Amino acid sequence: MSAVRLDSIPSGASTRFIVSFLVDVDGRISRERVVKDQVGKVGEQMLKIAKSFKWTPAKCKGKKVATITTLSSQICLQ
């Protein structure tokens, strides 16, 4: 995993990152995408972290269903 250096973050860049993906009925992630990331690498790292977890698929009327999931994160730079 490549690190994001703080000095590589442009002045005034948003420090909020949003990723979205589909949790399939088998708990695997697919159709992942970075929705917002002005820095360029943080969103990709968030997706790698999300893929490392075992996801439980949603249920509707007792049956497993695929669900679109969105994760948002904010980094405070001081």
Secondary structure, DSSP 8 states (H G I E B T S, - for coil): -----GGGS-TT---EEEEEEEE-TTS-EEEEEEEE-SSSSHHHHHHHHHHHS----EEETTEEE-EEEEEEEE----
